[in-house]
Amino acid sequence: MDLGFEGEVVVVAGAYGELGNSICRRLVAEGANVVVLGRDEERLRKLAAELSTPDAQVGFAVADLDDDASLDEALTNLYRTCGVPQVLITAAGSTERVGVDRVATEDFRAAMQSKFYPNVRLVLAIGRAMTGAGRGRIVIVSGIGGVQPMDVHLAGGSANAALSLFANGYGRTLAPAGVQLNVVNPGAISSPRLQGHFEARARLEGVSIEAARESLLGEIPAGREGAPNEIADVIVFVASARSSYMVATSVNVDGGQVIGR
């Protein structure tokens, strides 16, 4: 299936991890002009070189998503060289897993600062530019912790829930201007972050890490963790021209862990 990315400029924030890397590789294979965005220039330069192919050069833009001025400067430079991007995919920010027995107010503040505010800042900025251009597609990668409470992810899940609510509300205002905004909620993905989830769950329940892993997998009807490329395939589809009738929608990709939401 041709997803319609040929020649489109696609900005990806949060491309460092396994999922972000898979998203970028799929986009490059689809013919997109990918630009990875983050704050560490040296790391971005290395990542762009690794993702580039003989047929496609991946670019990068340096921006601190905690700083309006830094983001404005980066986007001004991007628009000058590439125009307003057709697509934004943001998986920026991550949160710590903390058991409900240890969670504190500061954990909620940190989760909002690392996950909610950076994504809102980026989406508002590019969403307004897309509105001016009269077209665009945005996908926020949130997580099922914002849909279904988890006893080792209350702070991070709260930030995800707030982010999804923002996306659903803002997405409805963007749609009349020809801009789509949707959310994808990954479940358990094979990654170092998932290992952190197992460790936090093991501490909370007083069991081994392997027992905590088996307990979580027992809650997933598919019976296993998801591979990064499986989640990336869905994200890239939702970001594509093929998703043209999806507006302010949240899609769970979780092996059936969340039922009926």
C-alpha positions, 0 to 999 in steps of 0.5 A: 500500500502506498502511504503517500509520503513520497516527497513529504517533509516529516518531523520526528521528535523523540527519535532516539529510542527503539520506537522512534528509530523504527518510525524513522526507518519506516518513513525513509522506506516510504520516501519521506524527507525525515527531519529528526528533532531534539536538543543534543546536536551531536546525538542528532547528527549521528542519528541522522547519519545512521538513518540516511540511505544512499537514496534518502538523507535524513536531516536534523533540527536542534531545539530544546522543547522546554524553551519557547525561544529555542523551539521558535528559532529551530522551526523558523530555520526549518520553515526557511529551508524545507517549508512547513512540514506536512507531518509531525510525529512526536514521541518526545519525553519519557517518565519514570516508573514509580510504585504507588507506595513511593509516588510523591507530588514531585513525581507528578510534576516531573512527569508533566514537565518531561512528557506533557509540556514539551509535546504541547509546546511542539504541537501548538507551534507546528499546528499553527503553522500547518493551519496557516498552510491549510494542511498537515497531519500530527500524531502524538505518541502517548501510552496506555498508561493514560487510558488504564491506571497502572500501580507503577505508572500513576504519575506518567499515566496522568501526564499521558491522560492529560496529553491525550485530552489536549490532543482530542480537544485541539484536534477538533479545532484543527480539523476545519483548517485541514489539519489532522491530530491523532494519538497512538497509545503503545502498550508494552514494547520490548525496550529498556523502558519496559525493563524499568517497568518490570523492575518497579513492579517487582519492587512493589509486589516483592517478587522477582523481575521475571515474576513481574514480567510474567504477571504483566504478560498475563494481562495481555491477551496476545501473551507477549510484548510488542516489537517496536516495528509493530507499533511504528507501522500503526503510527506511520499509517495514522500519520499518512494520507491514508488516514484522512478520515481520522480526526481527534482519535486515540488508537491503542496498540497494546495486544488487547491489554486495554479492553473497550476504551 
